């Protein structure tokens, strides 16, 4: 329309809906005017872009669009149908009174306006005074040739997003954007992700598909990939088909000996991890690697059985698991006697009796060198970090007996009954007592092929007592 007035609806005696389906370009030149002047309340004009090719929109800054000023229920509703594409260039669709705009699912819009697409106010390519709706499954292209283009707060999600702004500053994200399809940055174009964490199902840079399951960004971002040819310096990040890590675990619980360098403990996890954390802090001497999640070091202080929370994180989210760690002294039963007397215990195998009674962090052995029987007396709560009973190669027997229902033992890690031979069968007589194991109860540790002379493997006797264990291994 080169000049004059285009009145979409100016008559009628009852409310009506008029429809204009435009399949070609749309031009309002000079001081052209598009309006509706009907006074019938509720009358609406639906002006739809329905073409199959790109429909160029050219609107002069002197042109005007307005609905009926005296009837608030009269409206001009602009819409872009699914499959249609409008190219706004730098033009502004500005509507007075009751005008609105809807970009439908499957529709596409291109904008070279430096303010992009906005939800309200006299900013951006669409400046109707009523609602502005941009579908999260529509397609968007930003192609300004002027520096400083913003995507605008109207774009928070898209089907496909194309950045073809080749200025040095490129197109800058105004907020986080979720692209359910492909995000493409064309050759020589640039994007600035701002300070936001955005996402895309796939990414194409300069026409080349990029690796999925990872992150992209500028050189000051925490992204795993920093293709600075396309991503300007910014702290924002783009996650491409990246999911939060999951299935985090360690082979916990751990009972570490005091003042001995531990074997490195590594986590298993599904997915990529960019940072690791643990709370509370590990006992002095143990180190937690915040890049790998590995636990290393030499503990220098005793520590009772403690629950620690490990967190594995990437820019898509995080996962946690709990591990149990204790640090203690070695304690060896060097006499057949009660658990709660120092005469029973030594700090070394076959050592001098008189070591302190085992506590919740200690690594305890019964019958590792000579056959021993240890009894937990009435009304006594025994504790240990781990407990190993018997010695197959030495044919030594270990026996642990609970006196009555008031006798108890809590082992924070594993209780291991080493495999016996025909003449060495270890046993635990829980009787009416209580045995709690935070790790595994291993009734015949290591492999054993019984022969004709092997009548028993190991024995666990319970009358009215209880045994609680995390895992039970035969």
Buried (B, 14 or more C-beta within 10 A) or exposed (E): BEEEEEBBBEEEEEBBEBEBEBEEBBBBBEEBBBBBBBEBEEBBBBBBBBBEEEBBBBBBEEBBBBBBEEBEEBBBBBBBBBEBBBBBBBBBBBBBBBBBBBBBEBBBBBBBBBBBBBBBEEBBBBBBBBEBBBBBBBBBBBBBEEEEBBBBBBBBBBBBBBBBBBBEBBBBBBBBBBBBBBBBBBEEBBBBBBEBBBBBBBBBBBEEEBEEEBBBBBEEBBBBBBBEEBBBEBBBBBBBBBEBBEEBBBEBBBBBBBEEEBEEBBBEBBBBBBBBBBEEEBBEBBEBEEEEBBBBBBBEEBBBBBEBEBBBBBBBBBBBBEBBBBBBBBBBBBBBBBBBEEEBBBBEBEEEBEBEBBBBBBBBBBBBBBBBBBBBBEEBEBBBBBBBBBBBEBEBBBBBBBBEBBBBBBBBBBBBBBBBBEEBBBBBBBBBBBBBBBBBBBBBBEEBEEEEEBEEBBBBEBEEBEBEBBEEEE
